[in-house]
Structures are given as structure tokens and as C-alpha cells.
Amino acid sequence: MIEKVTTLKRIEGEILTPGDKSISHRAALFNSIASGESKLTNFCVGDDKLAILNCLKGLGAAIEESNNSIYIKGNGLNGLSEPKDILNAGNSGTTIRLVSGLLSGNDFYSVITGDKSLRNRPMERIVTPLSKMGAIISGRERNSLAPLTFRGGNLTAIEYKMPVASAQLKSCLLIAGLYATGKTVIQEPGPSRDHTEKILQSMGSQIKINESTIEIQKSELSSIDVNIPSDTSNSTFWIVAGCCHPNASIKLKNVGINPTRTGMLEVLNAMGANIKITNEKVEGGEPVADITVESSELIGVEISGDIIPKVIDELPILALAACFAKGKTIIKDSEELRVKESDRIKSTVNSLTKLGAQIEETKDGMVIKGGSQLVGSEVESFGDHRIAMTNGIAGLIAKGETTVINAESADVSYPTFWETLRTLGD
């Protein structure tokens, strides 16, 4: 699919982005192994939704969809059953890594795979600690790539110092820890998203959190209803559009503002973005708010160190913001971008260079010199939803017409992205 985007004289509108993908995945998974019935509203959309729900259904979870809500009847920690077929996580790294923790804890045989992109993403970081806990796992390239096969059950708790700050790795091990004998202790080298800890606390697990150390023991969970906040990462695309367009005012409703997810707001505020947060409240243990953004005069900053795990998914669109900032922006310590749905360092630099940006690729990030006028061109999504959407936002601001090739990649996380883009301004 090809999308053509032209410059708008003004960007204005009120947007409700789809439900947060990270919270949706966890709400569905934990309620599937809890006791009781639950209702999940504003669930995420797109291919990633299908990935997590199909995997859970393949494990025998009782899940139904009706009136834009997800209904789950949980049968307890050991209520799942051996899948009759291979589980397919599609393009979803979150799905394969979280479900791997689940498969490790259950005493049956299972196989999980994904699409071509996911089959080339590194899995060794979860396989190593899960194997230490007693799961029998095999896969391609010395057990480092999917498809992965599991013979789970009879896990023993371990103490594990994570080599990288990764919410997916941490969550995988916490899920396995629910099934393990003893106390599983996880040490994080830096902060990462804490949606798993929050929902486990809400569902009655035996979890303790002390700064960078998390402990969990075998626990039965109680089902809870969750109204899922609008996706923080997807909201960033519209926030950057509002900041960078010279005549813009955009309001985003009910956005998740969990402190482990608002690194992008920290970065944009440091750049001088005109952002206002109102109507703050807590829903399902997660803080949410409305965010209004208007045209801003941005300045270049350095994005590195502890902030990186909090903005790793937003770095491509933040790189676009840097193109409109005064001065130089340096992005460092982000090697993990190279093993996402695409090599996002290379993909971002390729796209923005074609649009006229002064941007250079480095081993662990990018250097962007702001102030250049972007000019519409033909750009590629590289099969990556975040690159497709970054290019779409660039097209709103660049002079002339921008053509996005393989624009359907946005469907993975935001199927209505292009439709929403067309409703803004004139």
C-alpha cells in the first residue's frame, strides 16, 4: 500500500489513540491465568492484538470479544493446556517474550514462532535465564532464534542480574517466577517499563519491589477489569506533529502517563516543547491524562544513558523532532534499535536523509543537525510500523508531497493511523 501525504497549512484536532499495547498484552495474559472473570476495554488494535490473543487462545484460554471489549474467564495459574498447533506471535516481540515465560512454567510441550522479522530477533536473553530456572528450550542458532520449543514446568527460582534494562525480559522472568519453587529475584541495571509489576500488585501476587530489585514467589492471581489507557508510544507521533508544525494545536485524550513511559515527554520538554497535561487520574493502577501540544521552538539535546530504555520505541519520531530543532541533537546508547522490527537506526537515517535532513548514523545512535527544510520524497517503511508512521508525520510538515511505500506496516500497532492523519487540519 502506498500513502501520499502533503503539507497542511494548519494541524488541529482531538485524538483518542488506540489502547496501550504493552498494558493490553499484560492484562490479557495475566487474566488468562487468574481466577475469575474480567472485562478489558479499549484493548489495543492491529496485528499485535491478534498475536497475543491467538497465542492465549491456542493455550486454551477462554477469551471472547464483544462490543469492542475483551472478556476472559480465568481458570487459575495451571488452567492452560498443551497447544495443538504451533503458536504464532506474528511480528510482536512482546508476545513471544512474555508468552515464553508462560510456556516455561507449564508442564507441557509447545512451540512458538513469528514472522520473518521476529524469527531474526534475538531470544538468547530470555532463553538463558529461563533455562537456568529449569525450562528445556531449543531453537535455531544455538537456541537464540525462533522458532522456540519448550518443555516447561518444575521451575526453580533464581537470582538474576539482567544484562540490559528490558521490560520484556523482566516481564518474562516475572511470569516464570509465578510458577517457580522459591523466591525469584531480579536485579535491573536501570529503569524500564513497570506495567507488569503494577498489574501483578493489583491482582494479588506475592511481589515485592525495592528500587532496582524485584522479588516474586509462586502466586495465584485474582482477575481484574482493566480500562486500558491510550497508547503512550502511538500518542508521541501526534505530539511531535504538533510541536514541529508551525501552525498546530492537538489534544490527545486519556493517554497513559506512567513515569516509565513518559521519557518522550521528558525529552520533548527539555527541547522546549509547548506541552500541557490536564485531567490527571488513575485507572486500573495506571496514571492517565489529557495532553495538549502546540507549535514549539525546539532546541537540540543529547538523548543517552538512563533515559534510553524509557524512549527506545520513540527514538525514530524523536529523531524527526530533532530535524526541526535549533542546533544539534545526539542520540547515543541505543544499540537495541538495530534489533527491532527493522534496524531502526539505519531505517530512520535512510528515510530522513531522503527528506533532506542533516542526519548521520553512528554505531549506537544518530547525530542530527536541525534547521533544514524537509522536502517531500519517496520513502520506505522497511516493514516497520514505527518507521511508516514517522514518515507519515514527516510528510505533514515537509514541503510538497511525501510518498510512503509499504505504508500498511502501520497496521501492526495502529490500523487507523492513516485515517486519523487525514482528519487533521487543511
C-alpha positions, 0 to 999 in steps of 0.5 A: 500500500502506498500513502501520499501525504502533503503539507497542511497549512494548519494541524488541529484536532482531538485524538483518542489513540488506540489502547496501550499495547504493552498494558493490553498484552499484560492484562490479557495474559495475566487474566488468562491465568487468574481466577475469575472473570474480567472485562478489558476495554479499549484493548489495543488494535492491529496485528499485535492484538491478534498475536497475543490473543491467538497465542492465549487462545491456542493455550486454551484460554477462554477469551471472547470479544464483544462490543469492542471489549475483551472478556476472559474467564480465568481458570487459575495459574495451571488452567492452560493446556498443551497447544495443538498447533504451533503458536504464532506471535506474528511480528510482536516481540512482546508476545513471544517474550512474555508468552515464553515465560508462560510456556516455561512454567507449564508442564507441557510441550509447545512451540512458538514462532513469528514472522520473518522479522521476529524469527531474526530477533534475538531470544538468547536473553530470555532463553538463558535465564529461563533455562537456568530456572529449569525450562528445556528450550531449543531453537535455531542458532544455538537456541537464540532464534525462533522458532522456540520449543519448550518443555516447561514446568518444575521451575526453580527460582533464581537470582538474576542480574539482567544484562540490559534494562528490558521490560520484556525480559523482566516481564518474562522472568516475572511470569516464570517466577509465578510458577517457580519453587522459591523466591525469584529475584531480579536485579535491573541495571536501570529503569524500564517499563513497570506495567507488569509489576503494577498489574501483578500488585493489583491482582494479588501476587506475592511481589515485592519491589525495592528500587532496582530489585524485584522479588516474586514467589509462586502466586495465584492471581485474582482477575481484574477489569482493566480500562486500558489507557491510550497508547503512550508510544502511538500518542508521541507521533501526534505530539511531535506533529504538533510541536514541529508544525508551525501552525498546530494545536492537538489534544490527545485524550486519556493517554497513559502517563506512567513515569516509565513511559513518559521519557518522550515527554521528558525529552520533548520538554527539555527541547522546549516543547509547548506541552500541557497535561490536564485531567490527571487520574488513575485507572486500573493502577495506571496514571492517565491524562489529557495532553495538549501540544502546540507549535514549539521552538525546539532546541537540540539535546543529547538523548543517552544513558538512563533515559534510553530504555524509557524512549527506545520505541520513540527514538525514530519520531524523536529523531524527526523532532530533532530535524526541526530543532535549533542546533544539534541533537545526539542520540547515543546508547541505543544499540537495541534499535538495530534489533527491532522490527527493522534496524531502526537506526539505519531505517530512520537515517535512510528515510530522513536523509531522503527528506533532506535532513542533516542526519548521520548514523553512528554505531549506537545512535544518530547525530542530527543537525536541525534547521533544514527544510524537509522536502517531500520524497519517496520513502520506505517503511522497511516493514516497520510500523514505527518507521511508516508512521514517522514518515507519515508525520514527516510528510505533514510538515515537509514541503510538497508531497511525501510518498510512503511505500509499504505504508500498511506496516502501520497496521501492526500497532495502529490500523487507523493511523492513516485515517486519523492523519487525514482528519487533521487540519487543511 
